[in-house]
Amino acid sequence: HAQIIFTDPSGERMFFPRASEVVPEKPKEIQPHPLGITTSDLIEFAHASEDRKLSSFFVNTYSRFSYGKVEEVKKLLTAVNFEMQPKELKWEEAEALVKAFRELRWVAPETDALRPVGSAQIEKALRNIYNPEFFAVTERKPKVFRGGIPFMVEAAIAYGGNSGRRKSDGSIGGDILRFANRVPLLFDAGGCGITDAVKTIDWRRYDIRDFENEPVSVLINFVSVHVPYTGAGKQAVAEEEEIIEEIRLAVMDAAREMQRYLHGKVKAAGRDAKKKAVIRYASQLAHDLAALAGKGKPAEIEKRLMKLVEDKYSQLTLEEAEEEGGKADEAKEEAPNGNGEDEKEEE
């Protein structure tokens, strides 16, 4: 099997075996989505169009723009002549059209041009590298930003095992793995929108008291035909508002799963401590009960006491599982889109 072998300056060799045999499909060309275009974009496209009418220009140029949608726009903008040639479109009219587009509900953008890694492949890779005690991955629905270009965000969290980064003093801290279209971004982390999005999350809400000192790795893959890099080096993603918000939502989706795991881990530790404390006195209690009652064998009494303890704490485990399941269902019911986020989804 193919693998990558890396030898660092000190001579230490690291092996990265292949985790997947899947070759990504070739992306397909798509049209821009109406929601993300600006006035200047619309003017530029319209004045370069060969269509005879403004209505047919919209249908032929933009994704998800049907003649039915043209009729909806007409109702909002009765002053715009949709029979005129696109080349005659004026700035004021284009500005009004862009504003009208944002008031309508649209089908989400096409994804044929996007090639995400995929949840299964991300999990294979991170489990192969980190062998974490907990793992969660989320994949957001595609969105659009400037120019009508679709994008999507993949996020994953690995906790425990070999997760996190090793500091110079030997301690472990939180690590952010930044990718853009599967390509790792190795430099300029401080000036990257991905870093900013992850670090501005209130990690204490997810039982991570200090992200900089926890064994946790957060992977972000930004997928788009146009990545807004901060410079020619293509090592950092610009802090576009739509992108930052999507990254935060994706990470928080995964963090909620991690919180349930960590919360359960703390409960389990407390339950085991109580159980051990009770078991410690079972033998003495069995002898005392036999002596006080004047009958019964201490060994048999101790056996029955141990069974009572086991039954008691196994019952607690079932009740906690049901309680956690109920809380998860309540969170989904309260959330507008079933994902625990207060956001407006496209149709």
Salt bridges, closest charged atoms under 4 A:
GLU21 OE2 - ARG18 NE 3.88
GLU25 OE1 - ARG115 NH2 3.94
GLU71 OE2 - LYS74 NZ 3.49
GLU72 OE2 - LYS69 NZ 3.60
GLU83 OE1 - LYS53 NZ 3.03
GLU123 OE2 - ARG127 NE 2.82
GLU133 OE2 - LYS265 NZ 2.82
ASP202 OD1 - ARG204 NE 3.42
GLU212 OE1 - ARG165 NH2 3.00
GLU212 OE2 - LYS199 NZ 3.34
GLU240 OE2 - ARG146 NE 3.39
GLU246 OE1 - ARG140 NE 3.13
ASP253 OD2 - ARG140 NH1 3.50
ASP253 OD1 - ARG256 NH2 2.47
GLU310 OE1 - LYS275 NZ 2.89
ASP311 OD2 - LYS307 NZ 2.96
GLU320 OE1 - ARG271 NH1 2.48
GLU323 OE1 - LYS267 NZ 3.73
GLU323 OE2 - LYS327 NZ 3.31
GLU341 OE2 - ARG140 NH1 3.02
GLU341 OE2 - ARG256 NH2 3.74
GLU343 OE2 - ARG140 NH2 2.65
GLU345 OE1 - LYS143 NZ 3.16
GLU347 OE2 - ARG105 NE 3.08
